[in-house]
Amino acid sequence: MSLISLQSLRALSIALLAVLPLSAVHAQSASKPRIALIMKSLANEFFQTMEKGARDYHAKHSSEFDLISNGIKNETDVSQQINLVNQMIAQKVDAIVLAPADSKALIPVSKKAQQAGILVVNIDNKFDAGTLAQEKVKIPFVGPDNRKGAKTVGEYLAKQLSPGSKVAILEGIPGAFNGIQRKLGFEDAIKEAKLDLVTSQSADWETAKANQVTSSIITQRPDIVGIFACNDNMALGAVAALKAAGKEGSIKVVGFDNIAAVQQLIKEGKIVATADQHADELAVYGIQYALDGLAHKEEAADRETKVDLITKDNLK
């Protein structure tokens, strides 16, 4: 198409808009689906990266959908996340892409959203299957196999330890499906390598809590040589506790999430490995799934996304 014809087309479009009733212009705008992205703690670098990925994707596809993104202040503020979902129901969005802080507690409000005609897509932390069945609701999950990913990280650390070595696990929030799966993945690796798991304690995904828990563990069990942290925030807390105790480097630490702060520690050899579930892409996968679902009204089905092992050898 020539430049002249393009200019003519633009002029014609402007002229048409000028004579269209305001209600028609609003109707055209309203035809775009509104997607709400609701995350866990925006204080967590993982979810900051997730939000940035979603906003960057939206910037390139703003003609296709509108994006509303929000999150809670900390990982345990489940009631506030329920409130956010209720707000999106009240605003009558077309779809909600949800990374639930609790695998069970967010199911009833998600069911409420479905009953209001809103498509719900579960990302990051998978809803509890038993509670879904109890509520008689189906919600598709788009995300990684956390158990498989954690096992890969655990196997990498286990290869650097001897059979019988004493190790510990820092768990996420009790009841969080992804935390449970990561713990199971670490346990799979520990069992296969014949390591000795002496304690497994929750640090609620938080750095400060992990610092305190790790300090207590290494005081009570000075023979520990490995720590499996179920996310990178807790791995950071573990490293800080080891440094304060003068044990940095003598106890090997792994994490899960591949946040920037951990990448630097991997380069320095202070953390052995982590898993990258691609936070910047995870919300995008959920948004794409929602858009497909709105367009085609297909039967809900889970979709597994990738997880990669990150070590000093493959870190860019």
C-alpha positions as CSV (number, residue, x, y, z in Angstrom):
1,M,0.0,0.0,0.0
2,S,1.4,3.4,-1.0
3,L,2.1,6.3,1.5
4,I,-0.7,8.3,-0.1
5,S,-3.3,5.6,0.3
6,L,-2.3,5.2,4.0
7,Q,-2.7,8.9,4.6
8,S,-6.1,8.8,2.9
9,L,-7.1,5.8,5.1
10,R,-6.1,7.6,8.3
11,A,-8.0,10.7,7.2
12,L,-11.1,8.6,6.4
13,S,-10.8,6.9,9.9
14,I,-10.7,10.3,11.6
15,A,-13.7,11.5,9.7
16,L,-15.7,8.4,10.6
17,L,-14.8,8.8,14.3
18,A,-15.9,12.4,14.1
19,V,-19.4,11.4,13.0
20,L,-19.9,8.3,15.1
21,P,-22.0,8.7,18.2
22,L,-20.0,8.8,21.5
23,S,-21.8,5.6,22.5
24,A,-20.4,3.8,19.5
25,V,-16.8,4.8,20.3
26,H,-17.3,3.5,23.8
27,A,-18.7,0.3,22.5
28,Q,-15.7,-0.3,20.4
29,S,-13.4,0.3,23.4
30,A,-15.5,-1.9,25.6
31,S,-15.1,-4.8,23.1
32,K,-11.5,-5.3,24.4
33,P,-11.4,-8.0,27.2
34,R,-10.2,-6.8,30.5
35,I,-7.7,-9.2,32.2
36,A,-6.9,-8.9,35.9
37,L,-3.5,-10.2,37.1
38,I,-3.6,-10.8,40.9
39,M,-0.3,-11.9,42.4
40,K,1.2,-12.7,45.8
41,S,3.7,-10.4,47.5
42,L,4.9,-7.5,45.4
43,A,7.7,-7.2,47.9
44,N,9.1,-10.4,46.4
45,E,11.4,-9.9,43.5
46,F,9.8,-12.9,41.7
47,F,6.4,-11.2,41.5
48,Q,7.9,-7.9,40.6
49,T,9.5,-9.6,37.6
50,M,6.2,-11.3,36.9
51,E,4.3,-8.0,36.9
52,K,7.0,-6.4,34.6
53,G,6.7,-9.3,32.2
54,A,2.9,-8.9,32.0
55,R,3.1,-5.1,31.6
56,D,5.8,-5.4,28.8
57,Y,3.6,-8.0,27.0
58,H,0.5,-5.7,27.4
59,A,2.5,-2.8,26.0
60,K,3.0,-4.8,22.8
61,H,-0.6,-6.0,22.6
62,S,-2.6,-3.2,24.1
63,S,-5.0,-3.2,21.1
64,E,-6.0,-6.8,22.1
65,F,-6.8,-6.4,25.8
66,D,-6.7,-4.2,28.9
67,L,-4.6,-5.2,31.9
68,I,-5.2,-4.6,35.6
69,S,-2.5,-5.9,37.8
70,N,-2.2,-6.0,41.6
71,G,-0.8,-7.9,44.5
72,I,-0.5,-8.2,48.2
73,K,2.1,-6.7,50.6
74,N,3.3,-10.0,52.0
75,E,2.9,-13.7,51.3
76,T,0.6,-14.4,54.2
77,D,-2.0,-11.7,53.6
78,V,-4.6,-14.1,52.2
79,S,-7.6,-12.0,53.2
80,Q,-6.4,-9.0,51.2
81,Q,-5.9,-11.2,48.1
82,I,-9.5,-12.5,48.5
83,N,-10.5,-8.8,48.7
84,L,-8.7,-8.1,45.4
85,V,-10.5,-10.9,43.7
86,N,-13.8,-9.6,45.0
87,Q,-12.9,-6.1,43.7
88,M,-12.3,-7.6,40.2
89,I,-15.7,-9.4,40.4
90,A,-17.3,-6.1,41.2
91,Q,-15.6,-4.4,38.3
92,K,-16.8,-7.2,36.0
93,V,-13.5,-8.0,34.4
94,D,-13.5,-10.7,31.7
95,A,-10.8,-12.9,33.2
96,I,-8.7,-13.2,36.4
97,V,-5.2,-14.6,36.2
98,L,-4.4,-15.6,39.8
99,A,-1.3,-16.6,41.7
100,P,-3.0,-17.6,45.0
101,A,-1.3,-17.0,48.3
102,D,-3.1,-20.0,49.6
103,S,-4.0,-23.1,47.6
104,K,-7.3,-23.7,49.4
105,A,-8.5,-20.3,50.7
106,L,-8.7,-18.6,47.3
107,I,-10.9,-21.4,45.7
108,P,-14.3,-20.2,47.0
109,V,-13.8,-16.6,45.8
110,S,-12.5,-18.0,42.5
111,K,-15.7,-20.1,42.2
112,K,-17.7,-16.9,42.9
113,A,-15.8,-15.2,40.0
114,Q,-16.7,-18.1,37.7
115,Q,-20.3,-17.9,38.7
116,A,-20.2,-14.3,37.8
117,G,-19.2,-15.3,34.3
118,I,-15.5,-14.5,34.7
119,L,-12.8,-16.8,33.4
120,V,-10.3,-17.8,36.1
121,V,-6.8,-19.0,35.3
122,N,-4.6,-20.3,38.1
123,I,-0.8,-19.7,37.8
124,D,2.3,-20.2,39.9
125,N,0.8,-21.9,42.9
126,K,-1.6,-24.7,42.0
127,F,-5.0,-24.9,43.7
128,D,-5.6,-27.9,45.9
129,A,-7.2,-30.7,44.0
130,G,-9.3,-32.0,46.9
131,T,-10.7,-28.6,47.7
132,L,-11.5,-28.0,44.0
133,A,-13.4,-31.3,44.0
134,Q,-15.2,-30.4,47.2
135,E,-16.3,-27.1,45.7
136,K,-17.2,-28.9,42.5
137,V,-15.2,-26.4,40.4
138,K,-12.6,-26.8,37.6
139,I,-10.0,-24.1,37.3
140,P,-7.1,-24.6,34.8
141,F,-3.5,-24.3,36.1
142,V,-0.8,-22.8,33.9
143,G,2.6,-23.2,35.5
144,P,5.6,-25.4,36.2
145,D,6.0,-28.8,37.8
146,N,7.5,-27.6,41.1
147,R,8.3,-31.1,42.3
148,K,10.3,-32.0,39.2
149,G,12.1,-28.6,39.2
150,A,13.0,-28.9,42.9
151,K,14.3,-32.4,42.4
152,T,16.6,-31.2,39.7
153,V,18.0,-28.5,41.9
154,G,18.3,-31.0,44.8
155,E,20.1,-33.5,42.7
156,Y,22.7,-30.9,41.7
157,L,23.4,-30.1,45.3
158,A,23.4,-33.8,46.3
159,K,26.1,-34.6,43.9
160,Q,28.4,-32.3,45.8
161,L,27.7,-34.0,49.1
162,S,28.6,-37.5,50.4
163,P,26.0,-40.1,51.4
164,G,24.9,-39.6,55.0
165,S,25.6,-35.8,54.9
166,K,23.3,-33.9,57.2
167,V,20.9,-31.4,55.4
168,A,17.9,-29.2,56.2
169,I,14.9,-27.9,54.2
170,L,13.5,-24.4,54.5
171,E,9.8,-24.7,53.6
172,G,7.3,-22.2,52.3
173,I,4.0,-21.3,53.9
174,P,2.3,-24.4,55.2
175,G,-0.4,-25.5,52.9
176,A,0.9,-23.7,49.8
177,F,0.8,-26.3,47.0
178,N,4.0,-25.1,45.3
179,G,5.9,-25.1,48.6
180,I,4.7,-28.7,49.3
181,Q,5.7,-29.8,45.9
182,R,9.2,-28.2,46.1
183,K,9.7,-29.9,49.5
184,L,8.7,-33.2,48.0
185,G,11.1,-32.7,45.1
186,F,14.0,-31.9,47.5
187,E,13.1,-35.0,49.6
188,D,13.1,-37.1,46.4
189,A,16.7,-36.0,45.7
190,I,17.8,-36.4,49.3
191,K,16.4,-39.9,49.5
192,E,18.0,-41.0,46.2
193,A,21.4,-39.6,47.2
194,K,21.1,-41.2,50.7
195,L,21.5,-37.9,52.5
196,D,20.3,-37.4,56.1
197,L,17.4,-34.9,56.3
198,V,17.7,-33.8,60.0
199,T,15.1,-31.0,60.0
200,S,12.5,-29.4,57.7
201,Q,11.0,-26.1,58.9
202,S,8.8,-23.3,57.5
203,A,10.2,-19.8,57.0
204,D,7.0,-18.5,55.2
205,W,8.8,-17.7,52.0
206,E,10.4,-14.7,53.8
207,T,14.1,-13.6,54.0
208,A,14.0,-12.4,57.6
209,K,12.2,-15.5,58.8
210,A,14.6,-17.7,57.0
211,N,17.5,-15.9,58.6
212,Q,16.1,-16.6,62.1
213,V,15.2,-20.2,61.3
214,T,18.6,-21.0,59.8
215,S,20.4,-19.4,62.8
216,S,18.4,-21.7,65.1
217,I,19.1,-24.8,62.9
218,I,22.8,-24.3,62.6
219,T,23.1,-23.6,66.4
220,Q,21.2,-26.9,67.2
221,R,22.8,-28.9,64.4
222,P,26.3,-27.6,63.7
223,D,26.9,-30.8,61.6
224,I,24.6,-29.6,58.7
225,V,26.4,-29.2,55.4
226,G,23.5,-28.4,53.0
227,I,20.3,-26.3,53.0
228,F,17.5,-26.7,50.5
229,A,15.5,-23.4,50.5
230,C,12.1,-23.7,48.7
231,N,12.4,-20.2,47.3
232,D,15.3,-17.7,46.7
233,N,14.1,-15.2,49.3
234,M,14.6,-17.9,52.0
235,A,18.0,-18.8,50.4
236,L,19.1,-15.2,50.9
237,G,18.1,-15.4,54.5
238,A,20.0,-18.6,54.9
239,V,23.2,-17.1,53.4
240,A,22.9,-14.1,55.7
241,A,22.6,-16.3,58.8
242,L,25.6,-18.4,57.7
243,K,27.7,-15.3,57.2
244,A,26.7,-14.0,60.6
245,A,27.7,-17.3,62.1
246,G,31.0,-17.5,60.2
247,K,29.9,-20.5,58.2
248,E,29.6,-18.9,54.8
249,G,30.9,-21.4,52.3
250,S,31.0,-24.3,54.7
251,I,27.3,-25.1,54.2
252,K,26.0,-25.3,50.7
253,V,22.6,-23.6,49.8
254,V,20.2,-23.9,46.9
255,G,17.0,-22.0,46.2
256,F,14.2,-21.8,43.7
257,D,13.1,-18.8,41.5
258,N,16.3,-17.3,40.0
259,I,15.8,-13.8,41.3
260,A,18.6,-11.3,40.5
261,A,20.0,-11.1,44.0
262,V,20.6,-14.9,44.0
263,Q,22.2,-14.8,40.5
264,Q,24.9,-12.6,41.9
265,L,25.5,-15.0,44.9
266,I,25.6,-18.0,42.5
267,K,28.4,-16.2,40.5
268,E,30.2,-15.6,43.8
269,G,29.8,-19.3,44.8
270,K,27.7,-18.4,47.9
271,I,24.6,-20.2,46.6
272,V,25.1,-23.4,44.6
273,A,22.0,-23.4,42.3
274,T,18.4,-22.3,41.8
275,A,15.5,-23.1,39.5
276,D,14.2,-20.6,36.9
277,Q,10.4,-20.9,36.3
278,H,10.6,-17.8,34.2
279,A,8.5,-15.3,36.3
280,D,8.5,-12.8,33.4
281,E,6.8,-15.3,31.1
282,L,4.6,-17.1,33.6
283,A,2.0,-14.3,33.8
284,V,2.1,-13.9,30.1
285,Y,1.3,-17.6,29.6
286,G,-1.7,-17.1,31.9
287,I,-2.8,-14.1,30.1
288,Q,-2.5,-15.8,26.7
289,Y,-4.5,-18.8,28.1
290,A,-7.2,-16.5,29.3
291,L,-7.4,-14.7,26.0
292,D,-7.6,-18.0,24.1
293,G,-10.3,-19.2,26.6
294,L,-12.4,-16.1,26.1
295,A,-12.1,-16.4,22.3
296,H,-12.7,-20.1,21.9
297,K,-14.6,-21.1,25.1
298,E,-12.6,-24.3,25.3
299,E,-12.7,-26.9,28.1
300,A,-10.4,-26.0,31.0
301,A,-7.1,-28.0,30.9
302,D,-3.8,-27.6,32.7
303,R,-0.8,-26.4,30.8
304,E,2.7,-27.1,32.1
305,T,5.5,-24.5,31.7
306,K,9.2,-24.9,31.7
307,V,11.6,-24.9,34.7
308,D,15.4,-24.6,34.1
309,L,18.3,-25.4,36.5
310,I,20.5,-22.4,37.0
311,T,24.1,-22.9,38.2
312,K,27.4,-20.9,37.9
313,D,28.2,-22.8,34.7
314,N,25.1,-21.7,32.8
315,L,24.3,-18.4,34.3
316,K,24.6,-15.6,31.8
